[in-house]
């Protein structure tokens, strides 16, 4: 990637946005608290607008917008969940896949320098050959494989060159803790959906049937839906006792193309040991080891339909919220509120001075205190100037 195309990471990070609470009785209530760019630690990436809408519904507080940084074309939603300040970013309309996800996350990390963790949250297609995965279930990716990277050998065979990528270790340990918790206490996904999405009927569980057709049975492309498909070609599956989504953990296959072929789906599922297909996670892993969270909306075959997409986006977002509730906050960038009435141009001088001093910290700062010499008698007499002598490393 050409470095000249990357945004400048050295711009000022001290501008502060307004902040407002989100309430499900009054989502537009104002709470004019302020946070700087550097207080945001979680990147929440979505590919579709329905995924972004579900993500926004999960926020405890919705913060005001920040000024757009030079060379950053992203549009952000800022907010918080529990002790985490979150940046939600969506890929441009109709521009999906790993390449576009890399661009979005690269710009986001440059604008928000304290980002520690990334979540890729949205819909995906199941690979049901290895697990009993149903529409509306949740897949959490413990490993991501980009399966469309490789080289052609002399015999025409394609050899994949991509290697599996895993989320950050701290995310993996948080996943383990949450899984352990779910062994004792039920997941809160449905409770979160009822609390956060109750008003949004389109995001409720649909009445559309959950049909898995045999891999050898292709959908007739002339038919707009599966109502005319041969019901005798359905896979026989035991009915579930509950309609609540199940959470599956395993490998996710990622590429720049939508998987629509059941035979290829099953072959790759066996070859790569994966349970879900999607289009963005592998690219994000090259920028920041993210945790992919996917709500299942189809079976990665020719019988695709959009009936389950919004509900799948909702369950994925609900799991992401439950995960963030259990994820320990980063100590130095946790959700500390700034005084409620202060805007950037009105910020208290003492707070601004503290921000400037904190920005100059370095590893040996404490040991350097003993070497600071007495200031010359005529220095630092210029009104509000701040003495920085002794704080810079030699």
N, C-alpha and C positions, 0 to 999 in steps of 0.2 A: 504494500500500500504506500502510495506517495505521501511522505510526511507533510507536504505542503497542503494536502487536502484535509488534514486533521485540524480541529479547532485548537486555538491557543489556550493552553492550560494555565497560563500565568496571569490571567485577568483577575481583577479584584473579586473576592468571594464574600465581601462583607455587606453587600446590599441585602436588605431584609424584606421578606414578603409579609403581607397581612395573613392572618390565620382565622379560620372560622370553624365552629363546631358543626358536625353533621348530626342531625337528630332525625329519627324516622317519623316523627310527627311534624317536624319543621326542619327540613334539610338545609334551609338557607339561613338559619340563625347565625348571627355574627359573633365572633370572639376575636377581637383584633389583636391577638398575640403575634409575635414576630419571630421568625427563625431565619438564620443565614443559610447559604448554600451548604456550608460545611457540616450542618447538623443532620443532613440526610444520609442514612446508612444502608437503606434497602432499595434495590432496583427491582421493580415489578414490571416485567415486559409482557406485552400482549401483541397478538398479530391482527386481531379483528376488533371491530368496534363493539361487538356484543361482549367480547371478553373484557374490554376496557370498562364498559358499563357495569358489568358484574364486579370488577375490581373496585370501582369507585363506590359501589354500594357497601363494600366491606369496611370502609374507613370510619374510624371514630370521629375524626376531625378532618375537615377539608381546609387546606391552607390557601392563601392567596397566591396569585401568579408571581413569578420572578421575571425580571427583564430577560429577554432573549440574549444569549451570548453570541458573539460573532462566530460565524461558520457553523452554528448549531441550528439545524432545521427542525429538530424535534419539537413537539408540543407536549408539555408535561401536566399531569395532575399531581399536586402535592398534598400530602396529608399524613395521618398517623394512625397506627393501630397499637393500642397499649403503649409500650415504651419504645416503639420504633417509629422513626420518621421515614416516610416512604415516598419514592418517586415512581409514578406510574407513567409508562411511555408505551405508545402504540406504533406499530409499523405503518408507513404510509398506505393509503387506500390502494388496494390491488397490487401491492408490492410486497410479496411474501417471500419466504425462504431464508436460507442461512446467510446469504450475502447481505440482504437488507437488514437482518437482525444484527449482524456485526456492525453495520454503520450506525444503527440506532443506539446500541449499547456503548460503542466507542465515544460518541458525542455525549451521551449521558454521563459517563464516567469522567469526562473532561470537565463538564459543567458542574458536577457534584463530586468533589474530590474525596469525600469521606465515605463513598459507597464501599461497604464491606461484603455484602451478600447480594446475590441475584436470584430472582424467581422467574421462570418462564411459565406462565399460567394461561391455560386456554383449552381448546378442544383437540381431540386426537382420534385416530382410528384404532380399533382393537385388532390384535392378532390372536384370535380365540382358540387357535389350535393347541396352544400350550397351557392355557388356563381358562376356567369358566368365567369369562369376562362378559358382562352384559352392558347394554346401552344405559348410560347414566352412572356407570361405575367410575372410579377414580384410579388413575395410574400415576404413581410417583416414581420418577426415573432415578434409579440408583447407578445407572450406567447408560451412556449415550454412544451410539455408533452411527457415523455417517456412511451410508452404504452405497452412495453413488460416486465415491472417489475410488479410482483404481487405474490399472494399466492393462492394455490388451497384449496378451502373450502371442507367441508365434502361431499357435494353433487356433487363434481367435477367441480363446477363453479370457475372461476378464478377471484379473487378480486384484482384489481390494487392497488398497494401501492405507486406508484410515485405521486408526487404532481406537479402542474404547476410551471414552473420557468420563470421568466421574465428577460429581459435585465436590465443592470444597469440603474438607474434612469436618469442619465445624458444623456444616449443614448436615453431613451424614450422621454425626453423633446426635444432632437434634432430632433427625428422623428416627433413629434408634430409640431415643427416649420417648418420642411420641408413640411409636409402635408398642413399646412396653406398656405405656399408659393405657393404650386401647385394649391390651390384654385383660386389664382389670376393669376399666371404665369404658363405656361406649363412646364412640366418636361423637363430636358435637356438630358434625356437618349439617345434619337436618335441622337441628336447633338454630344454627347460625342462619341457614336459608330462611327458616320461618321468621326469624327476627329481622333479617336484613332485606329479604326479597319478597316479603309477603304482599307488598303493594304492586309488585311487578308480575302480573299474571302470566305474561309471555315467558317468564323464566321459571315457571312451575313445571313439575313433571308432566310431560305431554300425555295425551291419551292415545297417541299413535302406537301401533303394535311394535314389539321388539322381535323382529324376524331375522334369523340367521340362516341364509340359504347355503346349500352345499357348494363347495368350492368350484365344482365343475359346471355349475349352473349360472350362466351369464344373464344379466339383465338385458331385456330388449330395449335398445337405445331409442326406439320410436315411442316407447311408453313413458309418460311424464312421471309416473310413480310405480310402486310395486303392487298396486291393487290387482293388476292382471297377471302377476307372476304366478307360476305353478306352485301351489301350496304343498303339493306332495314332495317338492324338492327342498323343503325346510329340514334343517337339522333337528333331531329330537333331543330336547333338553329338559331336564327336570325343573319343574316350576319352583321358584323361590318362595320361601315363606313370607318374606318381607320385600317391600318395594324400595327400601332404603339402599343407597349405593354402598357397594363394597369397595374397600381400598386395596389395591394391588401394588406390590413393589417389585420392580424388575427392570430389565433392559428396555431401552427405547431406541427405535431406528429412526434416523433423521435423513432427509434429503431435500432437494429443491423441487421435487415433483410430488404430486399427490399420489398415494398408493390406491389404485382402483382395480387391481387384478388379484383375485382370491388365490389362484395357484401360486403366483409369485409371492404373495403375502405369506402363505404357509411355508414355502421353501425358505424364504429369508428368516422367518420366525425360528425354524429349526436350525438353520445355519448359524445365525447370530445370537440365538437364545434371547429373543426379545418378545415383548407382549404388547407393544404399541408402536404406531407409526405417526410421525409428525414432520414438520418442515423447518423448524427454527433453532432447536436446542443445540445442535452440533456447532453452529456458528457462534452462538453465545459463549460456548465453552472455551473458545480460543481467546476471548476477551476477559471473561470472568467465569470461573467454575460455578455455574448456576444449578439450581434444583428445578428440573422440569416437573410440572404438575399438570396432568391432562384429564379432562372429563371426556368420557367416551361417547361420541355422537354417531359413529357408524362402525362397520366391520372391515374397513379398508378394502372393499370389493366394489363391483359394478352396481350394486344395489344401494348406492348412496342417496340420502335424502337429508333435508335440512330440519326435519321435524324435531330432532333431539339436540340441535346445536345450542340453543339458548340455555336449556336446562343443564347441558354438559358444561357450559361456561360457568354457570352458577355453582355447581358442585365443586368444580376445580377451584374457584375463587374462595368458596367456603372452607375447603381444606387448607388453602394457603393462609387464610386468616387464623384457623386453629393452629397451624404450624407456627405462625409468627407469635401467637400468644404464648407458645411454649418455648420459643427461641430466646435465650438470654440476650439482653440489650448490650450493645457496645458501651463501655463505661464512659469514654471521653466524648461520645457523640450522641448520648441518649437524649430523650425528648425533654430537655430543659426549656421551660417557657421563658420568653423575654417579656419585659413589662408590657402590660396590655395596651397602653395607649401610645406606644412609641412607633413611629414610622422611621424609615431610613434617615431622612433629613432631620428628624427630631431626636434621634437616639442620644441618650445621656453620654456626655463626654467620658465619664469614667468607664462605662461599658465599652465604648469604642477603643479607649486606651487599653483596656484589658484584652480586647480582641487582637489588637496590634501586637501586644506583648506576647500573647500565646502563639501568634503566627511565627514568631522568631525563635521558638524553642528548638533546642537540638540536644542530642544525647548527653553531651558533656557540660550542659549549662550549669548544673549545681556545682561541679568541681571548679568552674571558672569564677565563681563568686569570690573565692579567696584571692584572686589575682586582680580584681578590679581596683584601680587606683583612684584616689580622691580627685573629683572633678576640678578643673581649673575654675578659679573664682568668678570669671565673667561668662561662664557658659550657662545655657538653659535659662535665660532671662527674657525670652521672647514670648511672653503671654502663655499660650496653651501648648507650646512645644513640649515634646516628650523626649527625655534623655534616654538614648539607647546605647550609651557608652558601656562597653563590657558585655553586651548581650550577643554581639556578633562573634562567631568563632573566628580565630585567627587563621 
